[in-house]
């Protein structure tokens, strides 16, 4: 498994991986979780994908997308402030050039990825470590996210507990909540230790040939 960060200038180079990411998001959020999401054909794509996010993508040895997350700055439009502000409770939405939002975190549970002693998949740990490594490399101090109680438990088991903004709310079929997580070397070390990861996971530079 490899974990890469794809920024807007490199979208065309990695167009097949980005398409694979959108298809994975469709299978997870539309088919498996039954969320009310925007779709185009067999892809899940929403307005926030038009804001030039950074994508953290995990790929297997055959270059298939097996996990992903979307990162956006909190200084502009984002999911928590613009779509789910009720999940903040009475708290203001954090906005800073040192805080980013992570959304659309998902893993292909049908892949052959191994499961560790914690019960979590290796790709889950790889993505979490990749997000932390990206944050540290870019001078970030905090990440905020909209998620559900299921993923909150996953974060706790991974050694990176979420600090809630407010109690969970029922949104359609999902018990949703929002919170923040510290971006720190200590948090990265916790995730690496829990996931039995040795060294960095995020590729410094990944060369990829788009399929013809």
Secondary structure, DSSP 8 states (H G I E B T S, - for coil): -EEEEE-GGGTTTTHHHHHHHHHHHIIIIIIIS-----EETTEE--GGGGG--EEEEEE-TTS-EEEEEEEEETTS--HHHHT-GGGGTTS-----TTEEEEEEEEE-TTS---B-TTS-BHHHHHHHHHHHHHHHHTT--EEEEEEEHHHHHHHHHTT---EESS--EEETTEEEEEEEEE-SHHHHHHHHHHTT--S--B-SS-------
